[in-house]
Amino acid sequence: MSRKPKAKTLWENMVRLLRMRLLIPLLRSPHPPEYKARGVAVGLAWAMTPLIGIQMWLVFMTWVFCRKVLKWHFSLVLGCAWTWITNVVTMIPTYYLFYVTGQIMRGRFDSISGYASLQGTLHESFMQNLTFVEKWTHFFKLLLQDWGISMAVGCLPWMVLSAVAGYYLTMRFEEKRAQRRAQKEAARLLAGQGKIVS
């Protein structure tokens, strides 16, 4: 009698999705480490903006601009993949982080709205009986009027920090990976020599 496979938890599904979307493209890319690291950096920079929904298009436009104008290359696939760090699921906390950072950068310590206020704004936008386009239009109007400037300012340090961290960590990851490959190859060669001698 066959047993049903155990249902995966939400956390297990999220880890699997992130592995498939972020790590697998990095592992399968045949390009040099710098090329990959630049792709991750660009993807993370655009991921840390309040432009959820168009971030992959922005990576593509950056890729075209960099190739044609700056003659600077990076992995488009990895850039697009790493925009998935922020998504519809993480949108509210990310937006709030940008807003609070922006308010602090603008010196508005005493006028930071609570997290519930942003949730209310989103609820107001999406729970009305409107079409999809009308809901998103209403949502972006609310953001621009109430939260937008602080979010736009507040995302800037997160863009820079994420891009720098992404580049550095990708380079370290690739360096460690190359070392492991070299060790495995050396062990394989030693094992092959041992067989020849015996």
C-alpha positions in Angstrom: 0.0 0.0 0.0 1.6 3.3 -1.1 1.7 6.2 1.3 0.7 9.7 0.2 3.7 12.1 0.2 3.7 14.5 3.1 2.3 17.9 2.3 4.9 20.6 2.3 4.6 23.5 4.6 4.4 27.1 3.4 8.0 27.7 4.5 9.3 24.6 2.6 7.5 25.7 -0.5 9.0 29.2 -0.2 12.5 27.8 0.3 12.0 25.5 -2.8 10.7 28.4 -4.9 13.6 30.7 -3.9 16.1 27.9 -4.6 14.5 27.3 -8.1 14.3 31.1 -8.9 17.5 32.4 -7.4 20.1 29.7 -6.8 19.6 27.3 -9.7 20.1 30.1 -12.4 23.3 31.1 -10.6 24.6 27.5 -10.5 23.8 26.8 -14.1 25.1 30.0 -15.6 28.3 29.3 -17.6 29.6 32.9 -17.3 32.5 34.3 -15.3 31.9 35.2 -11.6 32.0 39.0 -12.3 29.4 38.7 -15.0 27.1 36.8 -12.6 27.8 39.1 -9.6 26.9 42.2 -11.7 23.6 40.6 -12.7 22.8 39.8 -9.1 23.7 43.3 -8.0 21.5 44.9 -10.7 18.6 42.6 -9.9 18.9 43.3 -6.1 19.1 47.1 -6.7 15.9 47.1 -8.7 14.3 44.7 -6.2 14.8 47.2 -3.5 12.5 49.8 -5.0 8.8 50.3 -4.6 8.3 49.3 -8.2 7.0 45.8 -7.7 5.5 44.5 -10.8 7.8 46.3 -13.3 11.2 45.4 -11.8 12.1 42.8 -14.4 11.3 45.3 -17.1 13.6 47.8 -15.4 16.4 45.2 -15.3 15.9 44.5 -19.0 16.0 48.3 -19.8 19.2 48.6 -17.6 20.7 45.6 -19.5 20.0 47.2 -22.9 21.3 50.6 -21.8 24.5 49.1 -20.3 25.2 47.0 -23.3 24.5 49.6 -25.9 25.7 52.8 -24.2 28.2 51.8 -21.4 29.5 48.6 -23.1 29.1 47.0 -19.6 27.7 43.5 -19.4 25.9 41.5 -16.8 23.7 38.5 -16.7 20.1 39.5 -17.7 18.7 36.1 -16.4 20.3 36.6 -13.0 19.2 40.2 -12.8 15.6 39.3 -13.5 15.7 36.4 -11.2 17.0 38.3 -8.2 14.2 40.9 -8.4 12.0 38.1 -6.9 13.5 39.0 -3.5 10.6 41.5 -3.2 7.2 40.4 -4.5 3.5 40.6 -3.7 4.0 38.6 -0.6 6.8 40.8 0.8 5.4 44.1 -0.6 3.8 45.6 2.5 6.7 45.0 4.9 9.2 46.2 2.2 7.1 49.3 1.5 6.9 50.1 5.1 10.7 49.7 5.5 11.3 52.1 2.7 8.7 54.6 4.2 10.3 54.5 7.7 13.8 54.9 6.2 12.6 57.8 4.1 10.9 59.6 7.0 14.1 59.2 9.0 16.3 60.5 6.2 14.0 63.4 5.7 14.2 64.2 9.5 10.5 63.5 10.1 10.9 61.3 13.2 7.7 62.5 14.8 5.5 61.9 11.8 6.1 58.2 11.1 2.8 56.4 10.5 2.2 53.0 11.9 2.4 49.7 9.9 -1.4 49.4 10.3 -1.8 52.7 8.3 -0.1 51.2 5.3 -2.1 48.0 5.6 -5.3 50.2 5.7 -4.2 52.0 2.6 -3.7 48.7 0.8 -7.0 47.3 2.1 -8.7 50.5 0.9 -7.2 50.1 -2.5 -7.9 46.5 -3.1 -11.1 45.8 -1.3 -13.2 48.2 -3.3 -15.4 46.9 -6.1 -13.1 48.2 -8.9 -11.4 46.6 -11.9 -7.8 45.4 -11.7 -6.5 48.5 -13.4 -8.6 50.8 -11.3 -7.4 49.1 -8.1 -3.7 49.5 -9.0 -4.3 53.1 -10.2 -6.0 54.0 -6.9 -3.2 52.3 -5.0 -0.5 54.2 -6.7 -2.3 57.5 -6.3 -2.5 56.9 -2.6 1.2 56.0 -2.5 2.2 59.1 -4.4 0.0 61.4 -2.2 0.7 59.9 1.2 3.7 57.6 1.2 5.5 58.1 -2.1 8.2 60.7 -1.5 9.4 59.0 1.7 9.4 55.6 0.0 11.3 56.9 -3.0 14.0 58.5 -0.8 14.0 55.5 1.7 14.6 52.9 -1.0 17.9 54.5 -2.1 20.2 53.2 0.7 18.6 49.8 0.5 19.2 49.7 -3.3 22.9 50.5 -2.8 23.4 48.2 0.2 21.6 45.3 -1.5 23.6 45.7 -4.8 26.9 45.9 -3.0 26.1 42.9 -0.7 24.8 40.9 -3.7 27.9 41.5 -5.7 30.2 40.7 -2.8 28.3 37.6 -1.7 28.1 36.3 -5.2 31.8 36.7 -5.8 32.5 34.9 -2.4 30.0 32.1 -3.4 31.7 31.6 -6.7 35.2 31.7 -5.2 34.2 29.0 -2.6 32.6 27.0 -5.4 35.7 27.1 -7.5 37.8 26.0 -4.5 35.5 23.0 -3.9 35.7 22.1 -7.6 39.5 22.3 -7.5 39.6 20.1 -4.4 37.3 17.5 -5.9 39.4 17.5 -9.1 42.6 17.1 -7.1 41.2 14.3 -5.1 40.0 12.6 -8.3 43.4 12.9 -9.9 45.1 11.5 -6.8 42.7 8.6 -6.7 43.4 7.9 -10.4 47.2 8.0 -9.8 46.8 5.6 -6.9 45.1 3.1 -9.1 47.8 3.4 -11.8 50.6 2.8 -9.2 48.9 -0.2 -7.7 
